[in-house]
Amino acid sequence: MSRYFSSFFITTMLYTALFGTVFFSFNEFKVVDKKVEEKKISLNFVNIQKQEKQEKKKIEEKKPKKEAVKKVEKKKELVKKQEKKTITKPKKIVKQKHKKEETTSVKKTVKKVETKVKKQEVIEKKVYNYEQEFLHKNLLLIQKQIQKHIKYSSRAKKLNIQGEVLVRFRLTSSGIQGDIVTLSGHRLLRKSTIKAIYEASSYFPKVSKDITIKLPIVYKLI
């Protein structure tokens, strides 16, 4: 009995030792597999990180190029604007100069015209004043001289023609200038009036300036 018991004990011990060794070896294989898998995973993660870094670098390398292109375009636009400004500025200055010259020339012409008008007004006033004074003093004398030299035509007497003849003529320092104009009156009386004026002109008072005289000559039969 003791032999059987001892052999049974020994065999059980051997089987347990074998089972333990197999179990531990299996666990070690699992641990190794896990480590290998972890290494693979870690390597894959590292590779992914490297790829991401490379892509980031590429993107960052592309960005500066775009920014550089944008900067170059901006510089070109600035240069174009400056060229436009430099080109347009002289035109504005030329226009302003032309405008100033035109305004100055217009002002000069206006001043000249105004001075001429003023001179003419002064001359006309002087002439008008002289004419007024002369006519105020001498118009009746001239009229009387003309009336003295009137000769009634025989035909006008026969037809009993009477009335007034309104005449106008230009009197100068050398005598009557131009034609004597009859403005109203009978045609037979007009002719005798013109003759009387030419005959009486040598008795008119002398003038220093040309004067226009307008007066009526009266015809009456006694």
Backbone as CSV, one residue per row, in Angstrom:
resi,resn,N_x,N_y,N_z,CA_x,CA_y,CA_z,C_x,C_y,C_z
1,MET,0.828,-1.213,0.000,0.000,0.000,0.000,0.841,1.232,0.000
2,SER,1.840,1.207,0.703,2.727,2.375,0.796,3.411,2.638,-0.526
3,ARG,3.707,1.554,-1.302,4.318,1.761,-2.618,3.338,2.452,-3.564
4,TYR,2.102,1.964,-3.554,1.125,2.554,-4.447,0.883,4.016,-4.116
5,PHE,0.851,4.298,-2.900,0.602,5.666,-2.460,1.747,6.582,-2.858
6,SER,2.987,6.100,-2.655,4.170,6.893,-3.001,4.252,7.117,-4.503
7,SER,3.960,6.087,-5.305,4.002,6.241,-6.768,2.907,7.214,-7.253
8,PHE,1.778,7.095,-6.651,0.680,8.012,-7.013,1.043,9.459,-6.696
9,PHE,1.677,9.627,-5.585,2.081,10.963,-5.152,3.107,11.546,-6.116
10,ILE,4.074,10.628,-6.477,5.150,11.089,-7.380,4.571,11.474,-8.719
11,THR,3.686,10.634,-9.249,3.083,10.930,-10.563,2.271,12.213,-10.539
12,THR,1.545,12.399,-9.458,0.757,13.663,-9.366,1.659,14.875,-9.322
13,MET,2.770,14.735,-8.641,3.715,15.846,-8.567,4.297,16.148,-9.944
14,LEU,4.645,15.053,-10.665,5.193,15.274,-12.006,4.173,15.964,-12.934
15,TYR,2.918,15.492,-12.863,1.882,16.094,-13.732,1.639,17.562,-13.383
16,THR,1.642,17.854,-12.088,1.431,19.254,-11.693,2.576,20.132,-12.152
17,ALA,3.828,19.550,-12.080,4.994,20.321,-12.543,4.884,20.585,-14.032
18,LEU,4.504,19.515,-14.786,4.348,19.705,-16.233,3.250,20.737,-16.556
19,PHE,2.148,20.580,-15.871,1.028,21.501,-16.113,1.432,22.942,-15.793
20,GLY,2.203,23.121,-14.694,2.650,24.477,-14.313,3.567,25.056,-15.347
21,THR,4.527,24.186,-15.828,5.456,24.699,-16.843,4.721,25.112,-18.123
22,VAL,3.770,24.231,-18.533,2.985,24.550,-19.756,2.189,25.827,-19.561
23,PHE,1.603,25.972,-18.403,0.764,27.166,-18.137,1.599,28.445,-18.159
24,PHE,2.754,28.379,-17.477,3.624,29.568,-17.415,4.170,29.930,-18.801
25,SER,4.533,28.861,-19.557,5.050,29.137,-20.920,3.976,29.779,-21.785
26,PHE,2.745,29.296,-21.672,1.635,29.873,-22.452,1.421,31.329,-22.084
27,ASN,1.497,31.606,-20.758,1.343,33.011,-20.311,2.469,33.896,-20.836
28,GLU,3.689,33.342,-20.866,4.815,34.121,-21.383,4.623,34.441,-22.858
29,PHE,4.125,33.425,-23.632,3.862,33.669,-25.056,2.841,34.785,-25.243
30,LYS,1.805,34.756,-24.377,0.782,35.821,-24.477,1.375,37.184,-24.179
31,VAL,2.219,37.235,-23.161,2.850,38.521,-22.795,3.712,39.028,-23.932
32,VAL,4.461,38.087,-24.559,5.324,38.479,-25.701,4.485,39.003,-26.844
33,ASP,3.386,38.267,-27.116,2.503,38.732,-28.201,1.960,40.112,-27.907
34,LYS,1.562,40.320,-26.647,1.039,41.640,-26.286,2.086,42.726,-26.476
35,LYS,3.318,42.428,-26.076,4.392,43.404,-26.223,4.645,43.712,-27.689
36,VAL,4.628,42.636,-28.500,4.847,42.848,-29.946,3.752,43.716,-30.528
37,GLU,2.510,43.411,-30.113,1.396,44.220,-30.617,1.511,45.665,-30.157
38,GLU,1.915,45.843,-28.875,2.073,47.219,-28.381,3.155,47.954,-29.148
39,LYS,4.250,47.217,-29.467,5.315,47.842,-30.258,4.810,48.247,-31.631
40,LYS,4.041,47.341,-32.258,3.492,47.662,-33.571,2.595,48.888,-33.511
41,ILE,1.749,48.906,-32.485,0.827,50.035,-32.332,1.602,51.330,-32.117
42,SER,2.647,51.229,-31.265,3.438,52.432,-30.995,4.157,52.892,-32.246
43,LEU,4.673,51.934,-33.037,5.348,52.306,-34.289,4.374,52.960,-35.270
44,ASN,3.184,52.351,-35.374,2.168,52.952,-36.252,1.821,54.364,-35.800
45,PHE,1.689,54.572,-34.523,1.354,55.898,-33.980,2.463,56.911,-34.299
46,VAL,3.727,56.411,-34.147,4.869,57.286,-34.454,4.866,57.656,-35.936
47,ASN,4.605,56.640,-36.766,4.557,56.915,-38.207,3.460,57.921,-38.549
48,ILE,2.294,57.735,-37.918,1.179,58.668,-38.166,1.560,60.087,-37.748
49,GLN,2.230,60.205,-36.598,2.657,61.526,-36.129,3.657,62.159,-37.100
50,LYS,4.584,61.292,-37.591,5.557,61.799,-38.560,4.860,62.295,-39.824
51,GLN,3.892,61.510,-40.323,3.152,61.925,-41.519,2.413,63.241,-41.288
52,GLU,1.771,63.358,-40.112,1.057,64.610,-39.803,2.009,65.798,-39.765
53,LYS,3.216,65.558,-39.151,4.193,66.645,-39.092,4.650,67.038,-40.486
54,GLN,4.885,66.041,-41.349,5.305,66.334,-42.721,4.229,67.118,-43.478
55,GLU,2.975,66.682,-43.292,1.886,67.411,-43.952,1.776,68.852,-43.457
56,LYS,1.955,69.012,-42.136,1.919,70.370,-41.578,3.025,71.227,-42.171
57,LYS,4.232,70.613,-42.295,5.344,71.353,-42.876,5.055,71.763,-44.318
58,LYS,4.478,70.818,-45.072,4.128,71.136,-46.461,3.128,72.281,-46.530
59,ILE,2.117,72.215,-45.656,1.103,73.270,-45.632,1.727,74.607,-45.258
60,GLU,2.620,74.550,-44.247,3.272,75.782,-43.820,4.205,76.321,-44.908
61,GLU,4.847,75.385,-45.655,5.688,75.840,-46.767,4.859,76.465,-47.886
62,LYS,3.661,75.921,-48.131,2.779,76.475,-49.159,2.239,77.833,-48.760
63,LYS,1.894,77.982,-47.487,1.304,79.245,-47.015,2.211,80.437,-47.268
64,PRO,3.477,80.386,-46.887,4.340,81.541,-47.141,4.404,81.915,-48.607
65,LYS,4.375,80.880,-49.483,4.372,81.198,-50.911,3.158,82.022,-51.287
66,LYS,1.984,81.583,-50.782,0.758,82.336,-51.069,0.847,83.739,-50.507
67,GLU,1.351,83.810,-49.259,1.473,85.136,-48.639,2.462,86.001,-49.410
68,ALA,3.562,85.370,-49.882,4.537,86.128,-50.668,3.920,86.622,-51.967
69,VAL,3.120,85.751,-52.606,2.438,86.150,-53.840,1.488,87.306,-53.567
70,LYS,0.734,87.198,-52.457,-0.184,88.272,-52.090,0.556,89.576,-51.846
71,LYS,1.715,89.478,-51.139,2.499,90.678,-50.874,2.994,91.311,-52.173
72,VAL,3.452,90.458,-53.099,3.927,90.964,-54.397,2.797,91.649,-55.148
73,GLU,1.587,91.035,-55.128,0.437,91.645,-55.795,0.075,92.991,-55.162
74,LYS,0.118,93.012,-53.817,-0.178,94.270,-53.129,0.817,95.348,-53.516
75,LYS,2.109,94.973,-53.585,3.136,95.932,-53.982,2.881,96.449,-55.395
76,LYS,2.513,95.532,-56.303,2.208,95.943,-57.672,1.049,96.923,-57.713
77,GLU,0.009,96.621,-56.941,-1.154,97.525,-56.892,-0.769,98.895,-56.356
78,LEU,0.074,98.896,-55.287,0.535,100.175,-54.733,1.336,100.967,-55.750
79,VAL,2.214,100.254,-56.496,3.024,100.919,-57.517,2.132,101.509,-58.598
80,LYS,1.098,100.750,-59.025,0.163,101.249,-60.045,-0.573,102.477,-59.559
81,LYS,-1.044,102.419,-58.303,-1.760,103.578,-57.741,-0.865,104.807,-57.689
82,GLN,0.401,104.604,-57.264,1.337,105.725,-57.205,1.603,106.294,-58.585
83,GLU,1.724,105.385,-59.592,1.926,105.867,-60.970,0.728,106.672,-61.447
84,LYS,-0.483,106.183,-61.136,-1.692,106.920,-61.514,-1.730,108.282,-60.863
85,LYS,-1.382,108.301,-59.566,-1.380,109.575,-58.851,-0.385,110.541,-59.467
86,THR,0.839,110.030,-59.774,1.863,110.891,-60.363,1.461,111.366,-61.742
87,ILE,0.702,110.559,-62.466,0.258,110.964,-63.801,-0.878,111.960,-63.725
88,THR,-1.819,111.749,-62.816,-3.005,112.599,-62.754,-2.740,113.951,-62.121
89,LYS,-1.790,114.035,-61.205,-1.548,115.300,-60.503,-1.162,116.431,-61.443
90,PRO,-0.205,116.237,-62.389,0.124,117.345,-63.281,-1.049,117.838,-64.095
91,LYS,-1.971,116.920,-64.495,-3.149,117.332,-65.242,-3.993,118.292,-64.434
92,LYS,-4.188,117.962,-63.147,-4.978,118.837,-62.286,-4.326,120.207,-62.178
93,ILE,-2.996,120.208,-62.050,-2.281,121.468,-61.923,-2.427,122.276,-63.203
94,VAL,-2.310,121.584,-64.354,-2.452,122.278,-65.634,-3.836,122.873,-65.772
95,LYS,-4.875,122.072,-65.372,-6.240,122.578,-65.446,-6.426,123.789,-64.561
96,GLN,-5.877,123.705,-63.345,-5.998,124.839,-62.438,-5.295,126.058,-63.001
97,LYS,-4.099,125.834,-63.622,-3.388,126.953,-64.215,-4.190,127.564,-65.342
98,HIS,-4.745,126.688,-66.224,-5.568,127.198,-67.318,-6.757,127.984,-66.788
99,LYS,-7.398,127.439,-65.726,-8.552,128.132,-65.146,-8.150,129.482,-64.600
100,LYS,-6.990,129.514,-63.896,-6.532,130.781,-63.340,-6.239,131.779,-64.445
101,GLU,-5.575,131.288,-65.520,-5.262,132.178,-66.643,-6.538,132.689,-67.293
102,GLU,-7.520,131.772,-67.466,-8.786,132.191,-68.077,-9.501,133.224,-67.210
103,THR,-9.522,132.975,-65.906,-10.200,133.917,-65.016,-9.510,135.273,-65.029
104,THR,-8.169,135.243,-65.034,-7.434,136.513,-65.063,-7.668,137.254,-66.371
105,SER,-7.666,136.504,-67.499,-7.914,137.144,-68.794,-9.329,137.708,-68.867
106,VAL,-10.297,136.933,-68.331,-11.683,137.409,-68.320,-11.807,138.666,-67.475
107,LYS,-11.156,138.648,-66.309,-11.204,139.817,-65.442,-10.597,141.037,-66.128
108,LYS,-9.476,140.819,-66.834,-8.821,141.924,-67.537,-9.724,142.500,-68.616
109,THR,-10.341,141.584,-69.399,-11.231,142.050,-70.464,-12.430,142.804,-69.895
110,VAL,-12.968,142.273,-68.783,-14.108,142.936,-68.141,-13.713,144.328,-67.654
111,LYS,-12.519,144.411,-67.066,-12.055,145.709,-66.590,-11.878,146.686,-67.748
112,LYS,-11.311,146.179,-68.868,-11.123,147.029,-70.038,-12.456,147.538,-70.569
113,VAL,-13.412,146.604,-70.660,-14.741,146.989,-71.154,-15.379,148.014,-70.227
114,GLU,-15.254,147.755,-68.917,-15.832,148.692,-67.952,-15.201,150.077,-68.055
115,THR,-13.870,150.106,-68.221,-13.195,151.402,-68.354,-13.630,152.119,-69.639
116,LYS,-13.760,151.347,-70.734,-14.216,151.948,-71.993,-15.625,152.513,-71.860
117,VAL,-16.496,151.712,-71.220,-17.882,152.164,-71.037,-17.921,153.424,-70.188
118,LYS,-17.097,153.426,-69.134,-17.068,154.604,-68.270,-16.575,155.826,-69.021
119,LYS,-15.523,155.639,-69.841,-15.007,156.750,-70.633,-16.062,157.263,-71.607
120,GLN,-16.742,156.310,-72.269,-17.800,156.713,-73.201,-18.907,157.460,-72.485
121,GLU,-19.270,156.965,-71.295,-20.311,157.655,-70.529,-19.878,159.071,-70.142
122,VAL,-18.599,159.171,-69.753,-18.093,160.498,-69.387,-18.113,161.424,-70.592
123,ILE,-17.671,160.892,-71.762,-17.659,161.703,-72.983,-19.075,162.101,-73.370
124,GLU,-19.983,161.110,-73.317,-21.379,161.412,-73.673,-21.980,162.451,-72.727
125,LYS,-21.644,162.331,-71.452,-22.152,163.319,-70.498,-21.633,164.710,-70.820
126,LYS,-20.319,164.770,-71.136,-19.737,166.057,-71.475,-20.386,166.649,-72.718
127,VAL,-20.520,165.779,-73.742,-21.153,166.233,-74.988,-22.581,166.661,-74.738
128,TYR,-23.284,165.840,-73.989,-24.678,166.150,-73.708,-24.800,167.463,-72.942
129,ASN,-23.933,167.647,-71.992,-23.956,168.899,-71.228,-23.641,170.090,-72.129
130,TYR,-22.664,169.913,-73.018,-22.313,171.006,-73.936,-23.475,171.307,-74.874
131,GLU,-24.082,170.248,-75.436,-25.226,170.440,-76.331,-26.377,171.125,-75.605
132,GLN,-26.646,170.637,-74.412,-27.730,171.250,-73.631,-27.489,172.739,-73.416
133,GLU,-26.277,173.054,-72.990,-25.966,174.456,-72.714,-26.045,175.314,-73.985
134,PHE,-25.484,174.747,-75.076,-25.481,175.505,-76.338,-26.899,175.734,-76.841
135,LEU,-27.687,174.684,-76.840,-29.063,174.815,-77.343,-29.900,175.711,-76.440
136,HIS,-29.666,175.603,-75.158,-30.412,176.456,-74.225,-30.139,177.941,-74.494
137,LYS,-28.903,178.256,-74.875,-28.541,179.650,-75.118,-28.870,180.108,-76.542
138,ASN,-28.659,179.237,-77.544,-28.623,179.678,-78.940,-29.723,179.117,-79.835
139,LEU,-30.588,178.258,-79.323,-31.600,177.649,-80.197,-32.563,178.700,-80.754
140,LEU,-32.986,179.642,-79.934,-33.905,180.695,-80.397,-33.249,181.602,-81.435
141,LEU,-31.963,181.896,-81.252,-31.237,182.726,-82.228,-31.165,182.030,-83.582
142,ILE,-30.850,180.730,-83.547,-30.775,179.968,-84.807,-32.141,179.940,-85.482
143,GLN,-33.176,179.735,-84.688,-34.534,179.686,-85.240,-34.921,181.029,-85.877
144,LYS,-34.563,182.108,-85.228,-34.882,183.452,-85.760,-34.137,183.718,-87.063
145,GLN,-32.863,183.273,-87.114,-32.087,183.475,-88.341,-32.707,182.704,-89.508
146,ILE,-33.156,181.482,-89.223,-33.794,180.686,-90.286,-35.096,181.356,-90.726
147,GLN,-35.888,181.828,-89.739,-37.176,182.475,-90.066,-36.958,183.725,-90.934
148,LYS,-35.859,184.441,-90.696,-35.568,185.646,-91.493,-35.300,185.317,-92.962
149,HIS,-34.644,184.190,-93.186,-34.245,183.818,-94.552,-35.290,182.962,-95.275
150,ILE,-36.450,182.778,-94.665,-37.500,181.984,-95.327,-38.114,182.821,-96.460
151,LYS,-38.330,182.171,-97.605,-39.003,182.779,-98.752,-40.183,181.886,-99.121
152,TYR,-41.374,182.443,-98.947,-42.602,181.697,-99.270,-42.653,181.481,-100.777
153,SER,-42.881,180.286,-101.199,-43.023,180.017,-102.635,-44.376,180.535,-103.121
154,SER,-44.390,180.995,-104.367,-45.621,181.559,-104.944,-46.738,180.518,-104.987
155,ARG,-46.367,179.310,-105.250,-47.379,178.241,-105.320,-47.986,177.999,-103.941
156,ALA,-47.143,177.977,-102.879,-47.638,177.755,-101.518,-48.565,178.885,-101.096
157,LYS,-48.240,180.132,-101.532,-49.114,181.272,-101.220,-50.463,181.121,-101.915
158,LYS,-50.431,180.767,-103.194,-51.674,180.602,-103.945,-52.570,179.532,-103.310
159,LEU,-51.917,178.446,-102.878,-52.688,177.342,-102.268,-52.976,177.585,-100.788
160,ASN,-52.474,178.723,-100.271,-52.706,179.094,-98.857,-52.212,177.992,-97.895
161,ILE,-50.975,177.542,-98.155,-50.380,176.469,-97.333,-49.648,177.114,-96.159
162,GLN,-50.001,176.684,-94.982,-49.363,177.179,-93.755,-49.006,175.972,-92.851
163,GLY,-48.302,176.268,-91.743,-47.997,175.195,-90.783,-46.536,175.199,-90.358
164,GLU,-46.127,174.081,-89.801,-44.763,173.933,-89.294,-44.018,172.868,-90.092
165,VAL,-42.699,173.078,-90.188,-41.811,172.083,-90.793,-40.753,171.740,-89.740
166,LEU,-40.739,170.471,-89.328,-39.765,170.019,-88.328,-38.514,169.527,-89.057
167,VAL,-37.366,170.129,-88.684,-36.112,169.796,-89.374,-35.062,169.324,-88.375
168,ARG,-34.051,168.602,-88.949,-32.915,168.156,-88.132,-31.654,168.227,-88.991
169,PHE,-30.588,168.783,-88.411,-29.324,168.892,-89.142,-28.167,168.892,-88.147
170,ARG,-26.981,168.657,-88.699,-25.757,168.558,-87.889,-24.945,169.834,-88.098
171,LEU,-24.632,170.499,-86.988,-23.875,171.746,-87.026,-22.471,171.485,-86.487
172,THR,-21.456,171.875,-87.283,-20.057,171.717,-86.894,-19.361,173.077,-86.895
173,SER,-18.081,173.069,-86.565,-17.312,174.313,-86.545,-17.145,174.910,-87.943
174,SER,-17.245,174.062,-88.983,-17.130,174.539,-90.371,-18.482,174.802,-91.019
175,GLY,-19.574,174.628,-90.280,-20.917,174.857,-90.816,-21.779,173.604,-90.737
176,ILE,-22.741,173.526,-91.648,-23.667,172.375,-91.654,-22.981,171.185,-92.317
177,GLN,-23.056,170.041,-91.645,-22.444,168.806,-92.150,-23.539,167.818,-92.519
178,GLY,-23.459,167.278,-93.711,-24.442,166.298,-94.148,-25.711,166.946,-94.654
179,ASP,-26.715,166.109,-94.838,-28.001,166.567,-95.375,-28.889,167.091,-94.261
180,ILE,-29.765,168.045,-94.669,-30.806,168.536,-93.750,-32.019,167.630,-93.929
181,VAL,-32.503,167.101,-92.833,-33.620,166.134,-92.877,-34.877,166.849,-92.421
182,THR,-35.930,166.786,-93.257,-37.247,167.332,-92.881,-38.077,166.178,-92.348
183,LEU,-38.489,166.265,-91.088,-39.212,165.176,-90.421,-40.720,165.269,-90.625
184,SER,-41.232,166.484,-90.781,-42.674,166.668,-90.996,-42.916,168.019,-91.693
185,GLY,-44.135,168.172,-92.229,-44.512,169.411,-92.913,-44.842,169.185,-94.390
186,HIS,-45.474,170.202,-95.019,-45.857,170.118,-96.433,-44.623,170.121,-97.315
187,ARG,-44.718,169.412,-98.450,-43.554,169.260,-99.323,-43.124,170.583,-99.939
188,LEU,-44.062,171.481,-100.225,-43.703,172.789,-100.782,-42.998,173.670,-99.741
189,LEU,-43.367,173.494,-98.492,-42.729,174.269,-97.421,-41.356,173.675,-97.056
190,ARG,-41.180,172.389,-97.270,-39.912,171.736,-96.925,-38.757,172.271,-97.774
191,LYS,-38.997,172.443,-99.059,-37.931,172.924,-99.945,-37.469,174.320,-99.551
192,SER,-38.404,175.205,-99.292,-38.042,176.578,-98.907,-37.334,176.596,-97.538
193,THR,-37.677,175.673,-96.654,-37.031,175.591,-95.342,-35.569,175.183,-95.488
194,ILE,-35.280,174.187,-96.323,-33.896,173.735,-96.532,-33.048,174.871,-97.101
195,LYS,-33.585,175.605,-98.076,-32.841,176.731,-98.646,-32.558,177.796,-97.580
196,ALA,-33.542,178.081,-96.748,-33.377,179.107,-95.713,-32.302,178.706,-94.699
197,ILE,-32.226,177.430,-94.351,-31.226,176.969,-93.376,-29.817,177.138,-93.940
198,TYR,-29.611,176.723,-95.213,-28.288,176.880,-95.822,-27.881,178.362,-95.890
199,GLU,-28.830,179.239,-96.214,-28.520,180.672,-96.290,-28.228,181.270,-94.913
200,ALA,-28.939,180.818,-93.855,-28.787,181.389,-92.516,-27.630,180.766,-91.737
201,SER,-27.055,179.652,-92.232,-26.010,178.947,-91.483,-24.764,179.804,-91.251
202,SER,-24.487,180.728,-92.147,-23.315,181.600,-91.961,-23.498,182.558,-90.790
203,TYR,-24.726,182.729,-90.331,-25.027,183.618,-89.204,-25.222,182.862,-87.864
204,PHE,-25.102,181.544,-87.923,-25.263,180.754,-86.694,-24.063,180.969,-85.763
205,PRO,-24.279,180.903,-84.441,-23.135,180.993,-83.528,-22.201,179.792,-83.699
206,LYS,-20.908,180.028,-83.525,-19.913,178.982,-83.741,-19.931,177.968,-82.585
207,VAL,-19.598,176.729,-82.972,-19.577,175.619,-81.987,-18.166,175.043,-81.913
208,SER,-17.787,174.553,-80.719,-16.493,173.882,-80.541,-16.590,172.376,-80.761
209,LYS,-17.795,171.834,-80.672,-18.049,170.412,-80.912,-19.259,170.263,-81.817
210,ASP,-19.326,169.103,-82.492,-20.460,168.833,-83.378,-21.734,168.686,-82.559
211,ILE,-22.804,169.329,-83.084,-24.087,169.324,-82.366,-25.195,168.998,-83.351
212,THR,-26.137,168.184,-82.887,-27.343,167.899,-83.675,-28.449,168.840,-83.221
213,ILE,-29.015,169.553,-84.195,-30.068,170.529,-83.890,-31.372,170.047,-84.511
214,LYS,-32.412,170.131,-83.711,-33.762,169.739,-84.144,-34.722,170.833,-83.695
215,LEU,-35.411,171.430,-84.695,-36.311,172.544,-84.338,-37.426,172.681,-85.382
216,PRO,-38.538,173.363,-84.996,-39.639,173.612,-85.938,-39.527,175.007,-86.575
217,ILE,-39.895,175.057,-87.850,-39.949,176.348,-88.577,-41.415,176.623,-88.918
218,VAL,-41.878,177.802,-88.536,-43.318,178.118,-88.644,-43.552,178.938,-89.935
219,TYR,-44.626,178.548,-90.644,-45.059,179.287,-91.854,-46.459,179.861,-91.604
220,LYS,-46.549,181.218,-91.767,-47.848,181.905,-91.597,-48.013,182.962,-92.705
221,LEU,-49.188,183.004,-93.224,-49.506,184.018,-94.236,-50.181,185.205,-93.547
222,ILE,-49.711,186.419,-93.844,-50.279,187.613,-93.209,-51.230,188.280,-94.193
